[in-house]
């Protein structure tokens, strides 16, 4: 269970978490992704998060667009320059490299992949595959099964890729063994929901009785319901997750809303 070896314990049963994802940063602050300054967007999101009295932030992957170590340094710099005081945890997206994520992880940015209270577990999965599509390999799925079996708590699960189709362009890059993962989660009878990024918009779908939530990007959003790659100018967004004992609620917060 090496992936979940590092854990972070919260000495409280009520938590406020933020899920942010898909920042697509560049080596410099003026980098543009489809004509959007992604560093400025992330800075604005972090400024809003700093007002929320959060217990933690989960970054959901695709930190970088140009795959430079400087883009990871920029992410860490933007976090340190913000007024955010809670820890920031991460999981990898298809654009990310694990060694670069780990290199930037110090102080406020932490590497734990299991977050927990006395009443709930939160697991941060690795869905990065050999292609832009997602893949959870067998050893990782075995780690997930073991983590679920070892816990008596209700569980929230995060990953980067979407495990069910959204009827959009990015279905060509979805989690290819999504049904295998989802069946594991459902049959554990302890997972309340799976939350992911990657699709650059807000979705709420279901697989069997499991809720699946997609969080919009801090960078740009993509138009829903089209097989074409279309940007939608909605501004950045993030997801608030409120945990009370072994229950949770969630909502998406749009900065331009």
C-alpha positions in Angstrom: 0.0 0.0 0.0 2.9 2.3 -0.8 0.9 5.0 -2.5 -1.1 5.6 0.6 1.7 5.2 3.1 2.0 8.9 3.8 -1.1 10.1 5.7 -2.4 13.3 7.2 -4.7 13.2 10.3 -7.1 16.0 11.1 -7.9 16.3 14.8 -11.5 17.4 14.1 -14.6 15.9 12.7 -15.8 18.9 10.7 -13.7 19.9 7.7 -13.8 22.4 4.9 -11.9 21.4 1.9 -11.3 23.0 -1.5 -10.8 21.0 -4.7 -8.9 22.9 -7.4 -7.7 21.4 -10.6 -6.2 21.9 -14.1 -4.2 25.1 -13.6 -2.1 24.5 -16.8 0.7 26.8 -15.7 3.7 27.9 -17.7 7.3 28.6 -16.8 6.5 32.4 -16.5 3.6 34.3 -15.1 2.5 35.7 -18.4 1.9 32.3 -20.1 -1.4 32.1 -22.0 -3.5 28.9 -22.5 -6.1 29.6 -25.2 -5.5 33.3 -24.6 -6.1 33.0 -20.8 -3.4 33.9 -18.3 -3.5 30.8 -16.1 -1.2 32.2 -13.4 -3.5 35.1 -12.9 -6.5 32.8 -12.7 -4.9 30.6 -10.1 -3.8 33.6 -8.1 -7.4 34.8 -8.0 -8.7 31.4 -6.9 -6.1 31.2 -4.1 -7.0 34.6 -2.9 -10.6 33.5 -2.6 -9.7 30.3 -0.9 -7.7 32.2 1.7 -11.0 33.8 2.9 -12.8 30.5 3.4 -11.1 29.2 6.6 -10.2 25.9 4.9 -8.7 22.9 6.6 -7.0 21.7 3.3 -6.8 22.2 -0.4 -6.7 19.2 -2.8 -5.1 20.0 -6.2 -6.5 17.6 -8.8 -3.8 17.5 -11.4 -2.6 19.1 -14.6 -0.5 21.7 -12.9 1.6 22.3 -15.9 1.0 23.1 -19.6 4.6 23.4 -20.8 6.0 20.6 -18.7 8.8 22.7 -17.2 10.2 22.5 -13.7 9.7 26.3 -13.6 5.9 25.8 -13.9 5.9 23.7 -10.7 8.1 26.3 -9.0 5.5 29.0 -10.1 2.7 26.9 -8.5 4.6 26.7 -5.2 5.4 30.5 -5.4 1.8 31.4 -6.0 0.7 29.3 -3.0 3.4 30.9 -0.8 2.5 34.4 -2.0 -1.2 33.9 -1.2 -2.8 34.3 2.2 -3.7 30.6 2.2 -2.5 29.0 5.5 -3.9 25.4 5.2 -1.9 22.5 3.7 -2.2 21.8 0.0 -2.2 18.2 -1.2 -2.0 17.0 -4.8 -2.5 14.1 -7.1 -1.1 13.8 -10.7 -2.8 14.6 -14.0 -1.9 13.4 -17.4 0.3 16.5 -18.0 2.2 16.1 -14.7 5.4 14.3 -13.7 5.5 12.7 -10.3 9.1 13.6 -9.6 8.4 17.3 -10.3 5.4 17.2 -8.1 7.4 15.6 -5.3 10.3 18.1 -5.9 8.0 21.1 -5.2 6.4 19.5 -2.1 7.8 21.0 1.0 6.3 23.0 3.8 2.7 23.9 3.0 2.6 21.6 -0.1 2.5 18.0 1.1 2.6 14.6 -0.4 0.2 12.6 1.7 -2.3 10.6 -0.3 -4.6 9.5 2.6 -6.2 12.2 4.6 -8.4 11.2 7.5 -10.4 12.1 10.6 -11.8 9.8 13.2 -14.9 9.5 11.0 -13.9 9.7 7.4 -11.1 8.8 5.0 -10.0 10.7 1.9 -8.0 8.9 -0.8 -6.0 10.7 -3.5 -5.5 8.3 -6.4 -3.0 8.1 -9.3 -4.9 7.9 -12.6 -1.9 9.0 -14.8 -1.3 6.5 -17.6 1.2 6.1 -20.4 -1.0 8.3 -22.7 -3.2 11.4 -22.1 -5.9 8.9 -21.2 -6.1 7.7 -17.7 -5.1 4.3 -16.3 -5.0 2.8 -12.8 -2.6 -0.2 -13.0 -3.2 -3.4 -11.1 -0.7 -2.7 -8.3 -2.4 0.7 -7.7 -5.9 -0.9 -7.7 -4.6 -3.4 -5.2 -3.5 -0.5 -3.0 -6.9 1.1 -3.3 -8.6 -2.2 -2.3 -6.3 -2.6 0.6 -6.9 1.0 1.8 -10.6 0.5 1.6 -10.5 -2.8 3.4 -8.3 -1.5 6.1 -10.7 1.4 6.9 -13.9 1.3 8.9 -14.8 4.8 7.8 -16.8 6.3 5.1 -14.5 7.4 2.2 -14.2 10.1 -0.4 -12.1 9.4 -3.4 -10.3 11.8 -5.7 -8.6 11.2 -9.1 -7.7 13.3 -12.1 -9.4 11.5 -15.0 -13.2 11.1 -15.5 -14.2 7.4 -15.2 -17.5 7.7 -17.0 -18.2 9.4 -20.4 -19.3 13.1 -20.4 -20.4 13.0 -24.1 -17.6 15.4 -25.0 -14.2 15.7 -26.7 -12.3 14.6 -23.7 -14.0 11.2 -23.6 -11.1 10.1 -25.9 -8.8 10.8 -22.9 -11.0 9.4 -20.1 -10.0 6.8 -17.5 -9.8 3.7 -19.7 -10.4 1.2 -16.9 -12.9 3.5 -15.1 -15.6 0.8 -14.7 -13.1 -1.5 -13.0 -12.2 1.2 -10.5 -15.8 2.3 -10.0 -16.9 -1.3 -9.3 -14.2 -1.6 -6.7 -15.4 1.6 -5.0 -19.1 0.6 -5.1 -18.5 -2.9 -3.9 -16.5 -1.6 -0.9 -19.8 -0.2 0.4 -17.9 2.6 2.1 -17.2 5.1 -0.7 -19.6 8.1 -0.7 -18.4 9.7 -3.9 -15.6 10.1 -6.5 -14.4 13.6 -7.4 -12.3 14.4 -10.4 -10.9 17.1 -12.7 -9.7 16.8 -16.3 -12.9 17.7 -18.1 -12.8 21.5 -17.5 -16.4 22.0 -16.4 -18.9 21.0 -13.8 -20.6 17.6 -13.9 -22.6 15.4 -11.6 -23.0 11.8 -12.9 -23.7 8.4 -11.3 -22.3 4.9 -11.7 -24.6 2.4 -10.0 -25.3 4.1 -6.7 -22.1 6.1 -6.6 -22.0 9.9 -7.1 -19.3 11.2 -9.4 -18.5 15.0 -9.4 -16.3 16.9 -11.8 -14.7 20.1 -10.7 -14.2 23.0 -13.2 -10.7 24.2 -14.0 -8.9 27.2 -12.6 -7.6 27.8 -16.1 -10.3 27.5 -18.8 -13.6 25.6 -19.3 -14.6 23.5 -22.2 -18.1 23.5 -23.7 -20.4 20.7 -22.6 -22.1 18.3 -25.0 -19.9 18.6 -28.0 -17.3 16.3 -29.7 -15.4 19.4 -30.7 -12.6 21.1 -28.6 -14.4 24.3 -27.7 -13.3 26.8 -25.0 -16.1 28.4 -22.9 -15.4 31.8 -21.3 -16.8 31.1 -17.8 -13.8 32.1 -15.7 -12.1 29.9 -13.1 -13.9 27.8 -10.5 -13.3 25.5 -7.6 -15.3 23.0 -5.5 -16.1 23.4 -1.8 -16.5 20.2 0.2 -17.9 20.4 3.7 -17.5 17.3 5.9 -19.4 16.8 9.1 -18.5 13.6 10.9 -19.2 10.9 8.2 -21.3 12.9 5.8 -20.4 15.6 3.2 -21.9 18.2 1.0 -20.4 19.9 -2.0 -20.9 22.9 -4.3 -19.0 24.5 -7.1 -17.9 28.2 -6.7 -17.4 30.3 -9.8 -15.3 33.4 -9.4 -17.4 35.2 -12.0 -20.7 33.8 -10.6 
